[in-house]
């Protein structure tokens, strides 16, 4: 089963809810991004796909026809983000939705072995890109009477231990920036939220952008038993939340970091709790001895 073939039970409940809306999805050529592009198009939106992967990005745009287009974009560069905004206006007439999703694992290893260059690259891709997206998308979305900016954070940004040092720190920064930006943007009718995915079956989670379907399937099967809901997440799970936040159904939600992780960040699996917590036994009341 391909990751992008899996369809959430929510997926058919709100079709065409984004008719006549225009979106940009960064990192839209694969994984969560590609799954979200498909969902937004299914819901009626026109989408500009931005990514560094030209082959996959163009292929996805060709698959989706007139509702989608591709622009090669380095999200760490302001000129590229600005160019994407000009492109979406030229193609589709404006902008209603920005899904800032582009990312990578960033610097790995101990802090003492991490170079400043690797630090800068990690934060350029994971944090500066979100800032640039808000900066350049807000005026366009406000011109249309308001809309939605959605940033991909992570459960790593909520609790350390799920990812590398700098990835964890960067995702926490995305959450904080999303919340403070939401306060300013609300005056323009622009909502700003973050989604915190858990373990999602994508090449990024596997650690290789060229991971095969078989490799992702093996990762999916191996990870299922460690998830409270009994399966790992799929791009469609995140896409459903993006669609909701972008729609009128999410019109009173802003400044939130919404966890979509099948319960992973709540705590250990119920089966891993001490047996005394999981076994129903009579409660014995112990009274102090009479004096």
N, C-alpha and C positions, 0 to 999 in steps of 0.2 A: 504494500500500500504506500503510495506516495504521500508525503507530508501534506502537500497542497491539495490532494484529492479528498482529504477528510473534511467533512462538513459538519459544523456545529449544529446541535438541535435548534439553536437560536437563529440559524442562518436564514430560514425561510419566513420568519415571523414578521419581518418589517421591510420586505422588498419594496424597492422604488422609493424608499423614504428620503433619498437624497437626489431626487429628480431635479435637474437643472442646476445642481451644485457643481462647483469646480474645486478640485483638490490637487495638492502636491504631496507626493510620498517620497521622502528621501530614503536611500537604501532600498529602493523599490524593486530591484531586479530579482531578488531571491528571498527565501525564508519568510519571516514575518511581513516584510515589506511587500513581497509579491502576493502573498495571501491577502493582504489588506487591499492592494490594488484591485485584485479580482472582486473582492467583496464590495468595494466602493462602486465599481463599474456595475456590478449586479444590482446595486441599490439605486442606480440611475445617475451617478456622478460621472463627470469627465475628469480624467486624471493625467497629470504630468508625472511620469516616472523619472526620478533622478537617481543616478548611481554611477560608480566608476566602471562597472562591468557592462561594457557596451553590447557585447554579444547577447547576454541574457536580457538586458533591458530592451533592446530592439526587438528581440524575439517575442517578449511579453507584449509589447506595444502592438506588434503585427498581429498577434493572436487575438487581441481585444478590439482591433479595428479602430474606427473613428473616435471612439470614446477615450482613447489613450494615446499618448505620445511619449517619446523618450528624449532626455537630454543628459549627456554625460556631465556629471557635476562632482566636483570635489567640495564636500560640505565644510571643509576647514578653511576655505578661501572665500572671502567676502565677495569678490568679483563673480565667483561662480554662483553663489546664492542670489546675488542681485540679477544675474543673467537668467536664472531660473524664473524669477518673478516676472521679468520682462517677457520671457517665453510663454508663460502660462496666460498672461493677459493677451498676448498676440494670438495665441491659439484658441483660447476659450472665452476671452472677454473679461476675465477677472479672477478672483480667488475667494473661496469661502472656507476652505479647510486646509490646514497644513498638518501633516503627520511627520514630525521630525524623528525618524526612525534609524537613520544610518548609524552604524557603529561597528566596533570590533572588540576583541578581547583586551587589547592594550598591552602595556608592559607586564611581563611576568617575572616571577622570581623574588628573591629577598630585596628589601629596601636598599641594603648596602651595595647591591649589584645593579641597581637601576640607574641608568644614565639620565641626565637632564634632558637630552634629546628625546629619549623614550617617554619621559614624563610629559614634555611639551606636545608630542604627537598624540599621546593618549587623550590629553585634555582638549587639544584642538579638535579632534574627531568627535569626542563624546560630549563635551561641554560647550566649547566655542560655537560649534555648529548649531546647537539649540538656541543660544543667544542670537546668532545671526539670523536664524529662521524667524524668531519672534520680532527682531528688529525690522526685517524687510517685509514680512508678511502682514504685520499688524495694520499698516496704512491701507493695504489693498483690501483686506477683509473688512475693515471699518467702512470703506467706501461702499461696500455692498450691504451695509446695514448691520454688520456683525456676523460672527461665525465662530469657528472653533480651531484652536491650536492644541495639538496633542503631542506630547513628547514621550519617547520611550525611555523609561528609567529601568528599574530592576528591583527584585527583592533584595539584591545586594546592597542597594541604597538605603534599605530599611534596617538591615541587620548584617553586621560583618560575619564572615565565615562562609559565604556562598561563592565568593569569587576572589580574584587577585586584588592586591592592595589598591592599585590606582583605579581599576575598574569600579571597585566598591566606592571609593571616594568620589569618583566622577559621577556616578549615578546618584549618590547622595546630593551632590551639587545640582544635578538636573532637577531633583525634587524640590530643593530649596528655591532655585531660580524660577521654576514653574509657579510656585506658591506666591512669591513676591511679585512676579510679573502679572499674575492674575488680578492683583489688587489694582494695578494701573490700567490694565487692559479692559477691565470691566466697565470703565467710563466710556469706552468706545464700542461697547457691545460685543467685545471679543472675549470668549471664554478660553481659559488655558488650564489644561489638566495633564497629568502624567499617568502613564500606565506602567505598573511594575510587574513584568512577566516573571513567572517561575521558570521551571525547566521546560523549554520548548524544543521540539524535535526539528532542528534546523542545522544546516552546515556550521553556523556559528557555534552552536552548542557542542557540535562534534569537534570543533577546533580546526576544521579545514574547509575553506570555501568550496573546494572541489569534491567534497565528500559524496560518495555514491549513494544511490537509493538503498542498496543493501546495507551499507554502513550505517545510515540513519535508521533503518529498520531495526538493526541489531541494537543500536543505542536506545531506540524507543522501547523495545522489548525488555532490555536490561534495566531500564529506569522505572518501568511500570510498578514494580513491587515496592519501590521506595516512596511512592506517592500516595497520600491519603485517599485520593479518588480512584486509585487503581490504574491510572494511565498517565503518561506524560502529556504535556500540553502540545497543541498543534497551532500552526499559524492562524487557522480559522478561529481559535479561541480568542486570540488578541484582536483579530480583524473584527469580530463581533462587537467587542468593546469600543474599538475605534468608531465603528459605524454608529453605535448608540450615542457616544459622546458628540459625534458630528451632527447628529440629527436633532430635530426639535424635541424629541423625548429627553434629551440631555440638556435642555436649555436653561436649567436652573442649577447646573453643576459647574463649578469652577474652583480652581485652586486646590484640587484634590490629587492625591497619589493613590490610585486605585490598583489594588493588588489583584492580579489574575494568575493564580498559581495552583489551583486545585487543592488549596490548604497547606501547601508545602511549608510556608513561613509561619504557620500557627504553632507548630511544635512537633514532637516526635509522633510516629505512627501509633495508633491506639494499641496495636499488638505489641509495641515496644514498651508500653507502660508497665510498671511493676504489677505483678499478678494481684496483689492486694487491692489495687485500684480498679482492676477489671473484673474481680470476682465478687458476686453478691453474697455477703455473709451477714448473719445477725449482728446487730450492734449491741455490744454489752456495756451497760452503764456501771461504772465503778464508783461506789460511794465510799467516802471515808469511814473508817471504823467508828462505831459509837464510843463515846467517852463516858 
